[in-house]
Amino acid sequence: MNEKIDIKSMNLAELKDFMVEIGEKPFRAKQIYEWLHVKQVESFDEMTNISKKMIESLKERCELISLKKEEVQISKLDGTRKYLFALLDGNVIESVLMRYKHGNSVCISSQVGCRMGCKFCASTLDGLVRGLKPSEMVDQIYKIGNDIGERISNVVVMGTGEPMDNFDNLLKFIELLTDENGLNISQRNLTVSTCGIVPRIRELADKKLSITLALSLHASNQNKRKALMPVANSYDINEVVDACKYYFEQTGRRITFEYSLVGGVNDSDEDAAELSALVKGINCHINLIPVNPIKERDFVSSNTKVVTAFKNKLEKNGINATVRRSLGEDIDGACGQLRRKHINKEA
């Protein structure tokens, strides 16, 4: 039996070609695309201006990916929502809705699990299962928008998984998300986070998109980065920072460096001085993140005084830095926590 086509992962041009291939008029593609990406239907039967015969033909050849909401945790502190979604193959992924003054932001997963092995992250504890399809990535946003009945204005690909390890699907997802015929979210309102797969950063830079690149840096020198992030064994810290410079040169988009502060590991005055020297001259912004403690690791968050001192030291050196406000502290807010709890419960 032939594998069914994932129709929600097709762009409009591909959908037009597919219509012609199955003997339909090309204009049908626009109608179907609208059902999938604007009206966001969950089944072919909901497409009321499509003939029954054509619906049967679509059902026969295509699958319509639609995520199922398994669980939602809502923070009493700040309204942050953590979603657990079930995929058609029985895997689960998580996404987060964060409410800000400037609008609703959704953080999505790009993979089921992750193989990067960063020491302070719960997402990677069970390894990588598979990359998500573009349809599965985009549907996280659709489902959350429909759940709250409000527009999603910002998207960050910063949940479970390494987006650059699912590169082709990531590019297709960006195309679907920012297409004016669909949700039409501006590329400028999209951030993609990576732990630093250098060839992919350069490849993304060459696409000259307007998305923001966020690099998970988390250390001020190569040795410390190697201790926290296995990816540093493949790419030296200076090589990664050079790739970020290249990204800025190609796109004109300011780089965000994510820096998780781990108590007693990477939060000293010396670390701040080294970090300043490392990123000097780059048009960048450093996002300091007090690390979310996870029970499988013994890392603790830096205390507030240390965080403030670290930020002040960076600013004295002319580096733009902010401390990320912790959201959803009373729920399983950190990447991978809710999925892991669910898996362990099922086991």
BELHUMO-V696458 format. One record per backbone hydrogen bond with DSSP energy under -0.5 kcal/mol. NH is the residue of the N-H (numbers start at 0). CO is the residue of the C=O. E is the energy in kcal/mol with one decimal. If there is no record, write none. Layout:
# BELHUMO-V696458
((NH & CO & E) (NH & CO & E))
This chain:
# BELHUMO-V696458
((4 & 60 & -2.7) (6 & 4 & -1.4) (6 & 62 & -1.3) (7 & 62 & -0.5) (8 & 5 & -1.4) (9 & 6 & -1.3) (14 & 10 & -2.3) (15 & 11 & -2.2) (16 & 12 & -2.1) (17 & 13 & -2.2) (18 & 14 & -2.2) (19 & 15 & -2.1) (20 & 16 & -2.3) (21 & 17 & -1.8) (22 & 19 & -1.7) (23 & 18 & -3.4) (27 & 24 & -1.8) (28 & 25 & -1.8) (29 & 26 & -0.5) (30 & 26 & -1.1) (31 & 27 & -2.6) (32 & 28 & -3.0) (33 & 29 & -2.1) (34 & 30 & -2.1) (35 & 31 & -2.4) (36 & 32 & -3.1) (37 & 33 & -2.2) (38 & 33 & -2.8) (39 & 33 & -0.6) (40 & 34 & -2.4) (45 & 42 & -1.2) (46 & 43 & -2.0) (47 & 45 & -1.6) (49 & 46 & -1.4) (54 & 50 & -2.5) (55 & 51 & -2.5) (56 & 52 & -2.0) (57 & 53 & -2.6) (58 & 54 & -2.6) (59 & 55 & -2.0) (60 & 56 & -1.8) (61 & 57 & -3.3) (62 & 4 & -3.0) (64 & 62 & -0.8) (67 & 85 & -2.1) (68 & 66 & -0.5) (69 & 67 & -0.6) (69 & 83 & -3.0) (70 & 83 & -1.5) (72 & 81 & -2.6) (74 & 72 & -0.5) (74 & 79 & -3.1) (78 & 74 & -1.4) (80 & 96 & -2.2) (81 & 72 & -2.8) (82 & 80 & -0.6) (82 & 94 & -3.3) (83 & 70 & -2.7) (84 & 82 & -0.5) (84 & 92 & -3.1) (85 & 67 & -3.2) (86 & 90 & -3.1) (89 & 86 & -1.9) (92 & 84 & -2.4) (94 & 82 & -1.8) (95 & 106 & -2.3) (96 & 80 & -2.9) (97 & 95 & -0.5) (97 & 104 & -3.4) (99 & 97 & -0.6) (99 & 102 & -2.0) (102 & 99 & -1.5) (104 & 97 & -2.9) (105 & 153 & -2.4) (106 & 95 & -3.1) (107 & 105 & -0.6) (107 & 155 & -2.4) (109 & 159 & -2.5) (110 & 159 & -1.5) (111 & 129 & -3.3) (112 & 110 & -0.9) (113 & 126 & -1.0) (118 & 227 & -3.1) (120 & 117 & -1.5) (121 & 334 & -0.7) (123 & 120 & -0.6) (124 & 121 & -1.0) (126 & 123 & -1.7) (128 & 111 & -3.1) (129 & 111 & -1.2) (131 & 109 & -2.3) (136 & 132 & -1.8) (137 & 133 & -2.7) (138 & 134 & -2.0) (139 & 135 & -0.6) (139 & 136 & -0.6) (140 & 136 & -0.7) (140 & 137 & -0.5) (141 & 137 & -1.8) (142 & 138 & -2.7) (143 & 139 & -1.7) (144 & 140 & -2.6) (145 & 141 & -2.5) (146 & 142 & -2.0) (147 & 143 & -2.2) (148 & 144 & -1.4) (149 & 144 & -1.2) (152 & 103 & -1.8) (152 & 150 & -0.6) (153 & 103 & -2.1) (154 & 188 & -2.5) (155 & 105 & -2.8) (156 & 190 & -3.2) (157 & 107 & -0.6) (157 & 155 & -1.4) (158 & 107 & -2.7) (162 & 160 & -0.6) (162 & 192 & -0.6) (164 & 161 & -2.2) (165 & 162 & -1.8) (166 & 163 & -0.6) (169 & 165 & -2.1) (170 & 166 & -2.4) (171 & 167 & -1.9) (172 & 168 & -2.4) (173 & 169 & -2.5) (174 & 170 & -2.0) (175 & 171 & -2.4) (176 & 172 & -2.8) (177 & 173 & -2.0) (178 & 174 & -0.7) (178 & 175 & -0.5) (181 & 178 & -1.9) (183 & 178 & -1.2) (184 & 176 & -2.2) (188 & 185 & -1.9) (189 & 186 & -1.8) (190 & 154 & -2.3) (191 & 211 & -2.7) (192 & 156 & -2.0) (193 & 213 & -2.5) (197 & 195 & -1.2) (199 & 196 & -0.8) (200 & 196 & -1.8) (201 & 197 & -2.2) (202 & 198 & -2.0) (203 & 199 & -2.8) (204 & 200 & -2.3) (205 & 201 & -1.9) (206 & 202 & -0.6) (206 & 203 & -1.1) (207 & 204 & -1.7) (208 & 203 & -0.6) (211 & 189 & -2.5) (213 & 191 & -2.8) (213 & 211 & -0.5) (214 & 212 & -0.5) (214 & 255 & -3.0) (215 & 193 & -3.2) (215 & 213 & -0.6) (216 & 214 & -1.2) (216 & 257 & -2.4) (217 & 257 & -1.5) (224 & 220 & -2.1) (225 & 221 & -2.5) (226 & 222 & -1.6) (227 & 223 & -1.4) (228 & 224 & -3.6) (231 & 228 & -2.3) (232 & 229 & -2.3) (233 & 230 & -1.5) (234 & 230 & -1.8) (239 & 235 & -2.0) (240 & 236 & -2.2) (241 & 237 & -2.1) (242 & 238 & -1.8) (243 & 239 & -1.7) (244 & 240 & -2.0) (245 & 241 & -2.2) (246 & 242 & -2.1) (247 & 243 & -2.2) (248 & 244 & -2.5) (249 & 245 & -2.3) (250 & 246 & -2.0) (251 & 247 & -3.1) (253 & 251 & -0.5) (254 & 282 & -2.1) (255 & 212 & -2.4) (256 & 254 & -0.5) (256 & 284 & -2.8) (257 & 214 & -3.4) (257 & 255 & -0.6) (258 & 286 & -2.7) (260 & 258 & -0.5) (260 & 288 & -2.6) (261 & 259 & -0.7) (262 & 260 & -0.6) (262 & 299 & -3.0) (264 & 261 & -2.5) (265 & 261 & -1.6) (271 & 267 & -2.0) (272 & 268 & -2.3) (273 & 269 & -2.6) (274 & 270 & -2.8) (275 & 271 & -2.1) (276 & 272 & -2.0) (277 & 273 & -2.2) (278 & 274 & -1.9) (279 & 275 & -0.7) (281 & 278 & -2.1) (283 & 281 & -1.5) (284 & 254 & -2.0) (285 & 319 & -3.1) (286 & 256 & -3.0) (286 & 284 & -0.6) (287 & 285 & -0.8) (287 & 321 & -3.3) (288 & 258 & -2.7) (289 & 287 & -0.5) (290 & 260 & -1.8) (292 & 290 & -0.6) (296 & 293 & -2.0) (301 & 260 & -1.0) (306 & 302 & -2.3) (307 & 303 & -2.5) (308 & 304 & -2.5) (309 & 305 & -2.4) (310 & 306 & -2.3) (311 & 307 & -2.6) (312 & 308 & -2.2) (313 & 309 & -2.0) (314 & 310 & -2.4) (315 & 311 & -2.4) (316 & 312 & -1.2) (317 & 314 & -1.8) (318 & 313 & -2.4) (321 & 285 & -2.4) (323 & 287 & -3.3) (323 & 321 & -0.6) (330 & 327 & -1.4) (332 & 327 & -0.6) (332 & 330 & -2.7) (336 & 333 & -2.0) (337 & 331 & -0.5) (339 & 335 & -2.1) (340 & 336 & -2.2) (341 & 337 & -2.3) (342 & 338 & -2.7) (343 & 339 & -2.6) (344 & 340 & -1.9) (345 & 341 & -2.1) (346 & 342 & -1.9))
